[in-house]
């Protein structure tokens, strides 16, 4: 039963994190770019939820590593995680606060957001790859 709970928590964390990335990257950031300033709180307010999900993913992922054959699929998944976590941290703790400050100064929203939309796209693409690799690992690849 314990193993099932760990896998369930891992999948739940992935759903929350990827869902948040999709929501932020495809709905909230474009709304900000159009000048809808009220959406800033959706991004900044979601950070605790997103990072709780990331911590849950890392902890359950480490536990899951104890129970799988560490082959090329697992190593690929770990490599993608090692790229995405710093990228997500850069987005949430550098780019996003910088964009909020620029919006507060009255800069044009599309200019204030800078590279945020591109980083969001990269994170979503990486998350999709992670889901694929997770399925491959779960299927014994």
C-alpha positions as CSV (number, residue, x, y, z in Angstrom):
1,X,0.0,0.0,0.0
2,X,2.8,2.4,0.8
3,X,4.3,2.2,-2.7
4,X,1.0,3.0,-4.3
5,X,0.6,6.1,-2.1
6,X,4.1,7.3,-3.1
7,X,3.3,6.8,-6.8
8,X,-0.1,8.5,-6.4
9,X,1.5,11.5,-4.7
10,X,4.1,11.7,-7.5
11,X,1.4,11.7,-10.1
12,X,-0.7,14.2,-8.1
13,X,2.3,16.5,-7.8
14,X,3.0,16.2,-11.5
15,X,-0.7,17.0,-12.3
16,X,-0.7,20.1,-10.1
17,X,2.7,21.4,-11.4
18,X,2.0,20.7,-15.1
19,X,-1.6,22.0,-14.8
20,X,-0.2,25.2,-13.2
21,X,2.3,25.6,-16.0
22,X,-0.3,25.2,-18.6
23,X,-2.7,27.6,-16.9
24,X,0.0,30.3,-16.3
25,X,1.7,30.0,-19.7
26,X,-1.4,29.8,-21.9
27,X,-4.0,31.9,-20.0
28,X,-2.4,34.2,-17.4
29,X,0.8,35.4,-19.1
30,X,-1.0,36.2,-22.4
31,X,-3.7,38.2,-20.4
32,X,-0.9,40.1,-18.7
33,X,0.7,40.9,-22.1
34,X,-2.7,42.4,-23.1
35,X,-2.5,44.7,-20.1
36,X,-4.8,42.9,-17.7
37,X,-2.8,43.8,-14.6
38,X,-5.1,42.0,-12.2
39,X,-3.7,38.6,-13.4
40,X,-0.3,39.3,-11.7
41,X,-1.7,38.0,-8.4
42,X,-2.6,34.7,-10.1
43,X,1.0,34.0,-11.0
44,X,2.5,35.2,-7.8
45,X,-0.1,33.6,-5.6
46,X,0.3,30.3,-7.3
47,X,4.0,30.0,-6.5
48,X,3.6,28.3,-3.1
49,X,1.3,25.7,-4.6
50,X,3.7,25.1,-7.6
51,X,6.8,24.8,-5.4
52,X,5.0,22.5,-2.9
53,X,4.2,20.3,-5.9
54,X,7.8,20.4,-7.1
55,X,9.1,19.5,-3.6
56,X,6.6,16.6,-3.5
57,X,7.7,15.5,-6.9
58,X,11.4,15.5,-5.9
59,X,10.8,13.6,-2.7
60,X,8.5,11.0,-4.2
61,X,10.8,10.8,-7.2
62,X,13.8,10.0,-5.0
63,X,11.7,7.3,-3.3
64,X,10.6,5.9,-6.6
65,X,14.3,5.7,-7.7
66,X,14.8,3.0,-5.1
67,X,12.2,0.8,-6.8
68,X,13.0,1.0,-10.5
69,X,15.8,-0.2,-12.7
70,X,18.0,2.9,-13.4
71,X,18.3,2.7,-17.1
72,X,18.4,5.2,-19.9
73,X,14.8,6.2,-19.5
74,X,15.2,7.0,-15.8
75,X,18.4,8.9,-16.5
76,X,16.8,10.9,-19.2
77,X,14.0,11.8,-16.8
78,X,16.4,12.8,-14.1
79,X,18.4,15.0,-16.6
80,X,15.2,16.8,-17.7
81,X,14.3,17.4,-14.0
82,X,17.7,18.8,-13.4
83,X,17.2,21.3,-16.3
84,X,13.5,22.2,-15.5
85,X,13.8,22.9,-11.8
86,X,16.5,25.7,-12.1
87,X,14.6,27.1,-15.1
88,X,11.3,27.2,-13.1
89,X,13.2,28.8,-10.2
90,X,14.6,31.4,-12.6
91,X,11.1,32.1,-13.9
92,X,9.4,32.3,-10.5
93,X,12.1,34.1,-8.5
94,X,13.9,36.3,-11.1
95,X,11.8,36.9,-14.2
96,X,8.4,37.1,-12.6
97,X,9.4,39.6,-9.8
98,X,11.3,41.6,-12.4
99,X,8.1,41.7,-14.6
100,X,5.9,42.7,-11.7
101,X,8.3,45.6,-10.8
102,X,8.3,46.7,-14.4
103,X,4.5,46.7,-14.5
104,X,4.5,48.7,-11.3
105,X,6.7,51.3,-12.9
106,X,4.2,51.6,-15.7
107,X,6.1,49.8,-18.5
108,X,4.2,48.4,-21.4
109,X,3.0,44.9,-20.4
110,X,4.6,43.1,-23.4
111,X,7.9,44.7,-22.7
112,X,7.7,44.2,-18.9
113,X,7.2,40.5,-19.4
114,X,10.4,40.1,-21.4
115,X,11.3,36.5,-21.8
116,X,8.7,35.1,-19.4
117,X,6.4,33.7,-22.2
118,X,9.4,31.9,-23.8
119,X,10.5,30.4,-20.5
120,X,6.9,29.3,-19.9
121,X,6.8,27.6,-23.3
122,X,10.1,25.8,-22.5
123,X,8.8,24.7,-19.1
124,X,5.6,23.3,-20.7
125,X,7.5,21.5,-23.4
126,X,9.9,20.0,-20.8
127,X,6.9,19.0,-18.6
128,X,5.4,17.2,-21.5
129,X,8.7,15.4,-22.1
130,X,8.8,14.5,-18.4
131,X,5.3,13.0,-18.5
132,X,6.3,10.9,-21.5
133,X,9.4,9.7,-19.8
134,X,7.4,9.0,-16.6
135,X,5.1,6.8,-18.6
136,X,8.0,5.0,-20.2
137,X,9.6,4.3,-16.8
138,X,6.3,3.1,-15.4
139,X,5.9,0.7,-18.3
140,X,9.3,-0.8,-17.6
141,X,11.3,0.8,-20.3
